[in-house]
Amino acid sequence: MISIQDYAPIVGQEVIDQLRQLAEPLKGLKVVHVNSTKEGGGVAEILRMLVPLMKELGLDVRWEVIRGGERFFECTKGFHNALQGKSVVVHESLLQVYEKTNEQNAEDLRSVLEEADVVFIHDPQPLPLLKWCPNRKGKWIWRCHIDLSHPFRPVWRYLRQFVADFDASVFSLADFAQPVPHTMFLIPPSIDPLSEKNMELSAQEVNAVYSRFNLDKERPILLQVSRYDRFKDPVGVIRAYRLAKNFAPYLQLVLAGGGATDDPEGEAVLAEVNAEANGDPDIHVLRLPSDAHTTINALQRAAYIVIQKSIKEGFGLTVTEALWKGKPVIGGDTGGIRLQVVNHHTGFLVSTPEGAALRVRHLLQQPHKVAEMGVKAREFVRENFLITRDLRENLSLMVSLSFGDEERIELEMRQ
Amino acid sequence: MSSQINNGRAFKVKDCALVAIATGKRAQNLRELRDNLAVIHPGSIYYHFWAGRLRPRFDDPQFNNDFAVWAHYALHDDPLAERLAVIDPCEFQDLESLRREIIEVIEERLEEREWVPWVRPDKQFHFVRSQIVVFDTHAVIERPEDLCDIVPGLSVGSVFYHFIDARRREPLAIDDFRAWLMGFGDKYRDFIMRLAAVEPYFVTLVELRRQLAHVCMRSFDRRSQ
């Protein structure tokens, strides 16, 4: 069991002390987080680390997961794509399934939700729960992890009616926020340096992935870790690899994708990826279970360069993970990747497979640059994107909700 | 009012955390930036000059405020970026006079240009405002010499609160360390001058803490020699 004190050697004792002081006025606060999956995807990962730490700091925190059938997740996947800008027509019958599923979940969760002081609803799946909790006494916050900068309007109009009733929203970046009639907080997500996916590994554990996946330890690996999702552009990554391979025939590509229980499109995209790979023995398309955290960790450490060539991205936690492991990242010039990949400092931003190929070639020729960027990348994550910062901002947000809207809240004077 | 004016009292170490709030206002060209600046919540000016330092971001060593960064990276207007970057927010009595100065610089540039510079929709300037949550760490510094032990262990929130945020608190509008040390008369004059020479705008808060710790150590080594 990880304790908050275990983070002190990584972030500094002063950061831990600060969290304890900030949590002091929030002790006993009843907080409930609600999302739609326990496994797979960035939201579940964030909650898995955030919830126990909030509990340790004295808050009374629960994590609830709503249940739904295939048609419910078909509908919410449609929402997800539409909110990221894809024209998706979500049929009326699916919307009925969506609302009915939330109504059924509300039956099970109502007493917990209505009694809570603060309820965080993550992403669109559980949005209508609020409607079914008429006697709620706490503040309800919609935590949107999606890039909402250019939503497909008909779907956003439909969902907005649910969002409007919340007390506040949280977006990862200002660019993602859509006008809503309440306060819009900004909190970028984070990674847990002590989780299986990010903790230090022995050389033996890293080496194990070479034999397990038939990789050549002597040749550089280009790696993308992400779900098989068109917005992650895995086909574009293969094209970039092919262009780079013309100049670096020794290059290997690993695409490592996990599955999330709320993503029904993965199979179709995986088939497209395999077709594009066309049996190239240096392209390794891996389908890993959602709990293969140590394997992902080892692959990221084994990689020479990490790529995240998304064309749409909420935040891109896989980028943060790679930077934390001291790897420069070639990232798509979109969403939260921009906040993390700083051209020529922590990696390169690209817009096309051609651009990605060019940067891969550049880094293959500049090992000293790879090392220099790696050091900068790790420090950048240490200062900005670890769970302790996320926790601090969530605590600050709850202080803000509890103590008022003025520009400066002096806690000493309130207690 | 500065929290650290010395009336023979110890220095109370405070800490702060930032709550960033999207205003929903954005600018896609320089004229929109100016128009929004004229009406934006003063907390947004504060955020883009000071509080943003507490936000996750890569600190650009070239520019000390978000308006200059946007002018350089999004508008690609370096004369404007340089003029905005040179604005020292501490020179202005309040946020309203700082606001007027920024608008003045932008208007001057708009008059110089034959067309209004603009950016792609995904490079817009987003106005953010902030709330600051200030809390007591229960740590006190009795003697200036003790700063050598305390400063290296300060959180970045404390560094921000005492060394940057303090500069907009009346009546002294300087950092809290100097405000406190001045209460001892001339005794720490050299130390005060060294602290005044620490430039807070071009380094991360972690690096700023390192520089402050170095100044403390250096000052007291010299005194002890």
Chai-1 contact restraints between the chains, C-beta under 6 A:
chainA,res_idxA,chainB,res_idxB,connection_type,confidence,min_distance_angstrom,max_distance_angstrom,comment,restraint_id
A,E14,B,G153,contact,1.0,0.0,6.0,A-B,restraint_1
A,E14,B,S155,contact,1.0,0.0,6.0,A-B,restraint_2
A,Q18,B,D15,contact,1.0,0.0,6.0,A-B,restraint_3
A,Q18,B,S155,contact,1.0,0.0,6.0,A-B,restraint_4
A,Q18,B,G157,contact,1.0,0.0,6.0,A-B,restraint_5
A,Q21,B,F135,contact,1.0,0.0,6.0,A-B,restraint_6
A,L22,B,A17,contact,1.0,0.0,6.0,A-B,restraint_7
A,A174,B,A22,contact,1.0,0.0,6.0,A-B,restraint_8
A,A174,B,H126,contact,1.0,0.0,6.0,A-B,restraint_9
A,A174,B,V128,contact,1.0,0.0,6.0,A-B,restraint_10
A,A177,B,A22,contact,1.0,0.0,6.0,A-B,restraint_11
A,P179,B,G24,contact,1.0,0.0,6.0,A-B,restraint_12
A,T183,B,I21,contact,1.0,0.0,6.0,A-B,restraint_13
A,M184,B,A22,contact,1.0,0.0,6.0,A-B,restraint_14
A,F185,B,I21,contact,1.0,0.0,6.0,A-B,restraint_15
A,L186,B,A20,contact,1.0,0.0,6.0,A-B,restraint_16
A,L186,B,A22,contact,1.0,0.0,6.0,A-B,restraint_17
A,P188,B,P56,contact,1.0,0.0,6.0,A-B,restraint_18
A,V342,B,F58,contact,1.0,0.0,6.0,A-B,restraint_19
A,E383,B,V206,contact,1.0,0.0,6.0,A-B,restraint_20
A,N384,B,P56,contact,1.0,0.0,6.0,A-B,restraint_21
A,R392,B,A17,contact,1.0,0.0,6.0,A-B,restraint_22
A,S396,B,A17,contact,1.0,0.0,6.0,A-B,restraint_23
A,S396,B,V19,contact,1.0,0.0,6.0,A-B,restraint_24
A,S396,B,V133,contact,1.0,0.0,6.0,A-B,restraint_25
A,L397,B,V19,contact,1.0,0.0,6.0,A-B,restraint_26
A,V399,B,V133,contact,1.0,0.0,6.0,A-B,restraint_27
A,S400,B,V19,contact,1.0,0.0,6.0,A-B,restraint_28
A,S400,B,Q131,contact,1.0,0.0,6.0,A-B,restraint_29
A,E407,B,G43,contact,1.0,0.0,6.0,A-B,restraint_30
A,E407,B,Q131,contact,1.0,0.0,6.0,A-B,restraint_31
A,R408,B,I132,contact,1.0,0.0,6.0,A-B,restraint_32
A,I409,B,V133,contact,1.0,0.0,6.0,A-B,restraint_33
A,E410,B,V134,contact,1.0,0.0,6.0,A-B,restraint_34
A,L411,B,F135,contact,1.0,0.0,6.0,A-B,restraint_35
A,E412,B,D136,contact,1.0,0.0,6.0,A-B,restraint_36
